[in-house]
Amino acid sequence: MDRISSSSLALISLVFLLLLSVLQTALCADWRFEACSKIVNCGGEGFNISYPFWIYDKQPSYCGIPGFQLTCKNQQPTFNLSSTTDYIIRHISYENQSFRVIDAKVSREGGCSSQLENVTLDSTPFRYGPNRADLFLFFNCNHTLLPSEYSVHEINCSSTPSNLALLDDDPLLNQVKASGYCNPPVIAPVDRNSTRVVLQYGKSSYYTELLNEGFDLIWGGASDCSRCQRSGGRCGFDWTIYNFYCWCPDSPQRVQCGSLSSLSTNF
């Protein structure tokens, strides 16, 4: 009887120790794993945001990587391509590593905004999608000097039409550039495959609708997140050593959770 009691006691002790170990693991889950596990978006019916993007004031910076910081404005995810230009993100394809954007000024004011600027991707981790075209916007043209063949490209941004919009493959583009009738153009990227190009090119409103459809950007420089995700981790970035990390429930790993070959850190 004593032997049975001793065996039962040993079994109970073992079960208790196992439960205690599981409880300690649950209570000591890595704070970065917990923080980057939260579902975040900009509200409304907006889509969720995840690595490599991160939302300022909603997520810690270690949930994303440099250059991918977003902010929420009017319940829309926005980011800066320059210090003065906000772009609204319409859609993100994490599988294709691409996203559709629109100039926030176009969204607010249409294509006649005097604050439209040329876009540059220098010093960014982004490049244009394969369907990118350039829309040349000529403002403040001398209307009295414009040849009649330009009229199909006139856009009404004021009471007197004195502005032109031409795509980069328009046969009149070089002639307009050389004429000196207009101010130097603002070059806005658009989607060449847009139905607006096919159905409405040359109509007075096509350029605004084309700008409002936005254009695609493709990102690079982000480490592959799939192995980390498949192992149950959350992808992130260690800003101290400036490198990718997989935030796991117990401790960070360099590639994926539960990998003996991965380098771990308990910082």
N, C-alpha and C positions, 0 to 999 in steps of 0.2 A: 504493500500500500504506500509505504514511504517512497519507494522507487518511482511509482506512478506519479505521486505528487511532485517529486523533484523534476520529472520529465515535463510535466505540465507547466510547472513554474518556469523551467528553462524556455519552453516554447512561447509562453506568454511574454517573457522578457525579450525574446528575439523579435516577436511581432511588434512589441512596444518600441524597440530600438529602430526597426524599419520604418514604422509610422513617424517616429521622431525625425528620422533622416529626411523623409519625404516632406514633412512639415517645414523643416529648416530650409530645404531647397526652395519650397514655394514662397516662404517668407523672405528669403534672401535673393529673390529674382533680380537680375541686374537691372538697375534703374534705366539704363539706356534702352534695353530691350523693351521695358514697359512703356517708356515714353514714345518710342518709335512704332509701337504696336497700335497706338490709338488711330482711329479713322478720322481724318481731317479733310475739310473742304471749306469753301467760302460761304456756305449757307445756301438757302434757297433750294433750287433743284440742281445745284452744281455738282460736278463730278469730284470724286475723291482724288487727293493728291498724295503721292508717295515718292520714294527714292527714284531718281536722283534729286527731285524737287523737294523743297521744304518751304513751309509758310512761316514767315516772320510773325512773331507774337502768338503763334499757335503751336509751333514745334521748336524744339532745340535745334541748333544748327548742325549737330552731329547726326541728325536724321537724313541729311542731304549732303550735297557736295558744293564746293565753291562755284559761283557763277549760276547756280540754279535756285537762288532765293526768290520767292514769290511774296507778294502782299495781297491782301484782300481789299478791294475797293468796290463799293456798291455791289457786294456779294459776287464779285468776279475776280478770278485769279489774274494778277497782272505782274509783269516783270519789266525791267529796264534793259534796253539794248544800248542806251546812252544815259548820261546824267539828266537829260531833259525829255526823254521820250519813253512813255509808258506803252506797253503792248498788252492787250487782253488776250488770254489764252482761251480759245474756243473748244479745243479738243486735244487730248493727249493719247497717242498710241505708244504704250510702253513696249509692246512687242516689236514695232518698227522703229522705235527710238525717234519718233517724230511728233510734232505738234503744230496745230494751226493757230495763227495769231492774227490780230487786227490792230492797227494803230488806234489807241484810245481816242485821239483827237478826231479821227474819222468817225468813230462810233458816236461821239458827242456832236460833232459839227458838220459831218459830211466831208466831201472831197475839196471843199473850197476853203478849208482852214488855212489862214495865212501862216500858221505855225508848223505846217507840215515840213519835215526835214528829210534829207537824204539818209538812207539806211546804210550803216556799215556794220559788218560782222567781225571786224578786226578785234583781236584780243578777247574773243568770246569762244566758247566751246561749240558754237553752232555753225551750220552751213545751210544754204538754201536747198529746198526740195527739188526734185528733178523737173517739176513742171513750172518752175519760176520764170516769169517774164517781167520786163521793166515797163512801167507806165510812166511816160514823160509828161509832166504837168507844167505848162508854160503859163505863167500869170502875168498880168499887166501888159498885155500885148497892145500895140497901136492898132486899134480896130480899123481906122481909116486906110491903113496901108496893107491890111491883110488881103491877099489874093482870094478870089471867089472860091477856089478849090479847097481853101482851108476851112470853109464854113461848116463842113460836115464834122469837123473836129472841135468846133467851138463849144464851150461849156458855159452855162449861165451861173456865174458866181456873184453877179451884181446886176443892176438895172441895165447896164450896157455890156453885152458879151464881149469880153476882151481877154479870154483865156482859152487855151487849147489843151487837149489831151490826146496823146498818140502812143500806141504801143511800139516796142522796140523794132518790130519788123515792118512798120508802116513805110511805104516808099516815099512819103513826104517828110519823114522825120529829119533827114539831113538837110533838106531844103529849109525847113523851119529853123533849125539850129543856126544855119548860116545867114538867115535873113536879117537878123538883128532887130526884128519887129517886137520881140518879147524879152522879158527878163530870163536869165539862165534858168533851166528847168529844175524842178524837184523830181527826183527819180524814185518812184514808189514800186516796190516789188508786189506782184500780183500772181494769181494762178492762171497760167496760160490755158489750162483745160477747162476753165470756168465756162459754164453755159452762157454767161453774160458776154463773153468774147464772141461766141458763135452767133448768138441770137440778137444782140443789141449793139454791136460795135458800130460806132458812128452816130448812134442816137444820143440826144443831149443828156440823158440820165445814166448811160451805161457805165461811165467812169466811176460814179459814186457807188453804184451797186457792185462794180468790180472790186473797188477798194474795200467795201464792206464784207466781201467774201473772204478777205484775208489771203494769207499765203502760208506755206509750210516751211518749217525749220527742222533740221535733223541735228541731233546732238551726238557728240563724241566725247571721249575723255572720261566716261563713267565706267567703272569696273563692272564686270558681269555680275549681276545680282542673283541669277537663277539658282546657283548652287547653294547660296546662303538661304534663299527662300525655301527651296526644297527640303533643306535640313531643319526647317522650323525657326530659322533666325530672321532678323530684321536688318536690312542693309543700311549702312551708315558710313560715317567718315570721321576719322580721328584727326582733328585739326592740329593736334600737337605734333604728330609725326607726318601729317599731311598725306594720309593714305587711307585706302578703303578698309573698313572693318565690318565683320558680321556680328551684330549684337545678338547674343544667345541668352537663354534664360539663366544660365549659371555664370558664364563669364564670356568676354569677347573672344572671337576667333578671327584669324586673318582671312579665312576663305569660307568655311562652313561650320556648323555646329556638330559636335560629336566626332570631329576628325582628329585622330591622334597625330596626323602629320601636320596639322595646322599649328601655327604659333599662337599661343594665348597670352593674354595679359590681364592683370587684375588691377590696373591703375584706376 
